[in-house]
Amino acid sequence: MDPHVLPLLRCPRCATTGAFEAARGLVCGRCGLAVDGARGVYDLLDVAGRGEPAATTAEQRFMEGELVARVYERLWRPTFVRMLAGRGAGAAVGGFAGEMFIHKAALSLDDRAGPWLDLSCGPGLFTRAIAAGAPGALVVGLDISRAMLEVAAGRVRGYTNVVLVRADAHQLPFGDDTFEGLNNAGAIHAYDDAEQCFREIWRVLRPGGLYVGSTFAEAPTLGGRLAARVAGIRRYDPGELRAQLSRLGFAEYEDLRLGGAFVFRARKP
Ligand SMILES: C[S@@+](CC[C@H](N)C(=O)[O-])C[C@H]1O[C@@H](n2cnc3c(N)ncnc32)[C@H](O)[C@@H]1O
């Protein structure tokens, strides 16, 4: 485990930041809370005493299944992106390589020292790419799905700068003003209360920190619209997202439309 993560973590029980010590998992020096770190994932959700979260959409139930977690990167993600954003969206940027190029540039990965948070990292597609692009910086991958994180743990083994954490985007287990940049690909449509997640994103970003995400706008085909409805995927209007983020204090909102999807960036002043 990269020890640089210890000063950043906030204990979900006593809300103290920087009190965790590494000891077969983590132990909070303030309240004694022990956090399991077995299988390469620090489970800060389990210990919050809230039990297993109930998935509220069909999409999230899939995200918590082992099979989907295993086939997510190769099969599930490209199929859904094509269905919900249109064939042209992936082709326009050359598939994931192009998507990652946009995210890296939007995060200013080469110009900033980190640390970075890949929020709702799934099996770690972006986490690994960020870790490879910023080898000297700490990269935290966070997700609520244990299945996704277990797959991610197997895939980040070669990256010494990655730490995986299980937690809820509605209540991030980090101190205020922690991250230089936060990547949040394909996830805001899945949150029960996106506004609460945006407040948390704001809180954990440093002043000047960048928030980069992607989500779905209106699906270009009838099939895509139906799939989104069945899966419980909320679609965003970029103009509404801009207004929502600026109400919360974010500045310099920009977005790039890719078919029925878009990538956005905003800055905490
Ligand atoms: C469509 S996947 C995107 C994964 C990855 N970012 C990517 O683009 O490949 C959405 C992810 O959001 C996660 N997620 C959903 N609700 C969450 C929450 N409340 N807190 C943290 N992660 C959540 C899911 O478990 C899932 O892994």
The ligand as a Tripos MOL2 file, in Angstrom:
@<TRIPOS>MOLECULE
LIG
   27    29     1     0     0
SMALL
NO_CHARGES

@<TRIPOS>ATOM
      1 C1        -20.6140    2.5140  -15.7230 C.3       1 LIG1
      2 S1        -19.4570    2.1770  -14.4310 S.3       1 LIG1
      3 C2        -18.0700    3.2280  -14.8330 C.3       1 LIG1
      4 C3        -16.7610    2.6120  -14.4170 C.3       1 LIG1
      5 C4        -15.5080    3.3810  -14.8730 C.3       1 LIG1
      6 N1        -15.4690    4.7390  -14.3600 N.3       1 LIG1
      7 C5        -15.4190    3.4100  -16.3820 C.2       1 LIG1
      8 O1        -15.7280    4.4410  -16.9950 O.co2     1 LIG1
      9 O2        -15.0180    2.3950  -16.9520 O.co2     1 LIG1
     10 C6        -20.2150    3.0410  -13.0750 C.3       1 LIG1
     11 C7        -19.5340    2.7350  -11.7470 C.3       1 LIG1
     12 O3        -20.1080    3.5920  -10.7440 O.3       1 LIG1
     13 C8        -20.1300    2.8650   -9.5340 C.3       1 LIG1
     14 N2        -21.0640    3.5070   -8.5890 N.ar      1 LIG1
     15 C9        -22.4110    3.5850   -8.6640 C.ar      1 LIG1
     16 N3        -22.9120    4.2090   -7.5900 N.ar      1 LIG1
     17 C10       -21.8540    4.5660   -6.8030 C.ar      1 LIG1
     18 C11       -21.7190    5.2370   -5.5560 C.ar      1 LIG1
     19 N4        -22.7850    5.6970   -4.8980 N.pl3     1 LIG1
     20 N5        -20.4930    5.4230   -5.0560 N.ar      1 LIG1
     21 C12       -19.3810    4.9860   -5.7180 C.ar      1 LIG1
     22 N6        -19.4470    4.3340   -6.9120 N.ar      1 LIG1
     23 C13       -20.6680    4.1190   -7.4490 C.ar      1 LIG1
     24 C14       -20.5700    1.4750   -9.9860 C.3       1 LIG1
     25 O4        -20.3470    0.4940   -9.0040 O.3       1 LIG1
     26 C15       -19.7630    1.2940  -11.2510 C.3       1 LIG1
     27 O5        -18.5420    0.6640  -11.0160 O.3       1 LIG1
@<TRIPOS>BOND
     1     1     2 1
     2     2     3 1
     3     2    10 1
     4     3     4 1
     5     4     5 1
     6     5     6 1
     7     5     7 1
     8     7     8 2
     9     7     9 1
    10    10    11 1
    11    11    12 1
    12    11    26 1
    13    12    13 1
    14    13    14 1
    15    13    24 1
    16    14    15 ar
    17    14    23 ar
    18    15    16 ar
    19    16    17 ar
    20    17    18 ar
    21    17    23 ar
    22    18    19 1
    23    18    20 ar
    24    20    21 ar
    25    21    22 ar
    26    22    23 ar
    27    24    25 1
    28    24    26 1
    29    26    27 1
@<TRIPOS>SUBSTRUCTURE
     1 LIG1         1 GROUP 0 **** ****
